Amino acid sequence: MTTPRIVLFALTGFGNAVLPALCAEGLKPELLVTRAETGPYPYYDEKSLTDVADRLHVPYLFGAEGEQKVVADLPDIVLCATYHRMLRAPILQGVRWPINLHPSLLPRYRGPNPFYWVIRNREKQTGVTAHMMTDTADAGPILRRESIDMSETETQGSLRHRLAALAAKVAVHTVRDLQSGAATPTLQNEADTTAFGRPGAADRTLDSTWGVDEAERAIRALSPFPGLITDAGIVTNVVRREQASEAPFGVALLAGGLCRLRLLDGDLIGHLRPTN
């Protein structure tokens, strides 16, 4: 393979790191397929991916229209970086290298939101895996896997930002391996598989059985968006821990947009966003 024809399927966030990295390496995608966003990126301060594409002179289409364009003119490589729809045949069957950049160390943490689950589950490491896309989500052969250590104060926002940068590095190395013939797809070990779905309402709501550690992990896993649901509003981050107060379990409003969460074994002070 000389210079491959690449189409990037990506959303604001990972796409903002992957697209410029490819262009800087002379691997400019001929098309970006993305989603029309209804508001600003909620996890950290980031421009719309379409603005980045305009700056880099990369044409883009949205959703089904872009998918149909790709089917009509199949490229050599499809790279997927947190796209919002599962790609199906004939893209997966027609493209030689349909590759997904999954934000976990596969086969662990298959599923749509590993950012949340690795924080809730006290993981010390996570990473990005480049793998072949198949009809089963996140289950295809692995091409490259790179890891990072997680901070004790990691939030979903900080983790997404760090993994976006790692995804850009993995994307470039993976395409270079394909060009040189060094890519060697390796089957995933199904015995090591873990899989999690999207966090449900119970995962996002303050629980009366939680201690300080559990509550802090839940808040960080949901920070800064969508936040932890309480009767008083949405807790978006943790400011500090305090010894247990005399207050009853639950949330007490404090000055300056802060709140106190009274838990089983202590208190957390956090920022509160009203729900109305």
N, C-alpha and C positions, 0 to 999 in steps of 0.2 A: 504494500500500500504506500503510495506517495503522499500527496496532500489529500486527506480524506474529506469527503463532503459530510458535514456535520449539521444536524438539527438539534437545538437545545430546547427541551421542555423544562420550564422552570417558573418559579414564582418569585416575587419580591422577597428578599431574604437571602437564601442560598444563591439564587440567580444573580444577585448583585455582586457576589464574589466570583462565581464560576465564569460568567460571561466575559468580564474584563481580563481574567486570567487566560482564557483561551485566546482572546484577541491579541494579547501581549505576546503570546508564543507563536503567532502566525497560524493559529488554528481557528480562525474566525468562523463561527457558524453562519451558514447561508440563510438560516431562519431561526427565529425565536418563537416558540408557541407558549403563551402564558395566559393569564386570567386578568380581566378588567377588575381592578380593586375598587371597593366602595369607600375606602377611607385610608388613612395613613397606616403604615406598618406598625403593629401594636407592641412588638417585643423589644425594639430598640430604634433609635432614630435612623431611618433609612429612606432613601429616595425610592420612588416607584421604579420598578425594573424597566418599564417602557421608556422612562427618561434616560436611563443608562443605555438602552438599545439605541435611542435616537442619537446620543452623543457618539456612540461607536459605529453609527451607520449600519446597524443590523436590522433588517426588516422583521416585523413581528405580526403575528395573527393571534386571535383569541380562541381557545377551546376547540370546539368541534370543527370550526372553519380551518384552523391550523392543522388539525389531525387529517382532515380530508386532503389538504394540500400535500401533506407528507405522503399519504397513500398514493396520490397521483404521480409523485416523483420521488421515489424512495432514495434516501441518502445512504452513505456507507455506515455512518454511526448515528445513532440516536442516544443522546445523553439526557437523562431525566434527573432533575434536581428539585425535589419537593413539589412536583406537579400535583394538581388537585384531582386528577382523574386517572384511573387505571388504563394503561394503554393495552389494546387488544389486537388480535389479528385483524387486518393483514400487516400492520406495522411490525409486530413481533416476529411474524413469519417471513416478512419480506426484507427486513433490514438485517444485514449480516451481523452487526454488533449493536443490539439494543441494550443499553447499559443504564442502570439506576445507581444513583449515589445515595445510599441509605444511611441515615444518621445514627447508626449503632454498629457494634462489632458483631455482625452476623456470624452464626445463626441466632445469637442472643438478641432479644428485643426486636423481633419482627413486629410489624404493626405501624399504625399511623402516627403515634406520638411518643417515640422513645425518649424525647427530651424530658417529658414529665416523669416517666416511670423510672429512669435511672437515678433521678434525684430522690424520689419517694423511696426507692429501694436501697439507698445508701451505697450505690456503686462508687468505686474509687476511680474507675476508668470508663471511658466510652470512646467513640470514634466514628469514622466514616468507612463504609464498605462499598466498593464498586463491584457490582455483580450483574450478570446477565439477567434480563427480564424474561420471565416465563408467565404462563397463565396463572401460576400461584404466586401471590404477592411475597416479595422479599426472599424467595426460596431458590433462585437461580444460582448457577456456579459463580464462585468468587474470582475476581480478577485482581483486586488489590484491597488491602485493609490497613488502615493506619489509626493509631490511638492517641488520646490525650489523657492526662491526669485531670481529675475533677477537683475543684476547690471545695473546702468545707462550707463556703458561703455561696456556692454556685446557685444561680437562679436560672429559670428557663430562658430568660432573655439573654443572659451572659453566655449560656451554653450554646444557644442557637447562633450567636455571633461568632463564637470560637469555632464551632463546627462548620459554619459557612466558609471561613478561611481555610479550614482543613479540606473541605470538599473541593475548593478551587485547586489546591495542590494535588489531590487525588485524581481529579479530572484530567489535568494536564499530563501527569505521569501515566495514567491509563491509556490515553490516546497515543502517547509516545511509544508505549509498549506495543500497541496495536500496529503502529507504523513500522516498527522494527521487527515484528514477528515474535517478540518476547512474551506476549500475553499467553498465559496458560490457565484457562478456566479450571477451577478446582471445585468439586462438588462439596456442598455444605454437609456437615455432620449432623444428621437429623437428631441424633441422641442428645446433642447439646442445645437444641432449640428451646427458646422461650419466646412467647408471643403475648402481646397486650393490646387491647382495643383502645378506643378513645376514652379518656377519663369521663365518667358519668357524673350525674348530679351529686351522688354520695361522696365521690372523690373530691368534689369542689366545695363541699359544705362543712362548716365547723362541726366537729363531733364531740359530744360530751365525754367520751371515753379517752380523748387524747391528752397526753402529757405535753410538756413543752417541746421535747425533741420531735415528737410526731407532728405537732402543729407547725413548728418552724419548717420542717421538711415540706409539708403540704403547701405552706405559703410560698416558699422559694420555688417549688415546682410549678406554681401558678403565677409567678411574679415576672414581669409587671402585668401580664395579661394571661388569662381573664380574671385572675384574683380569686381569693377565698371568699365564699358566700357566708355571711352572717346575718343575723336579724337586724343589725345596725347599719349594714352596708357591705362593701367589698373591701377586704384587706388586701392591699397590693404589695406590701413588703414588710419585712421585720426591721425595726430600728435597734432594739436591744431586748435582752432578757432581764427580768427582775425577780426577786424573791416573791413567794406567794403572798398576795394581799388578803385582806378580809372580805373582799368583794365576792359575791356569788359567782358561780360559773357563768361565763358568757362575755359579752363585749360592753365595755363602758367607754363613752365618748370622753376625749380629752381635748385640750386646746390645740390650735394649730393644725387641725386635720389629722390628729393622732387618735389612737384608741388603745385601750388596755384589754387584752384577752386574758381572762382568768381561767386557768387550766388546772388539771388535777394536781400538778406538783410545782406550779410556779406561774409567772405571768410573762406575757410577751407584749411589748409596745410596738405598734405598727402604724403605718399610714392607712387611713380609711377613705374610700371613695363612696360618697352617698349613691344610693341606687335610684334616686329621683331628683 
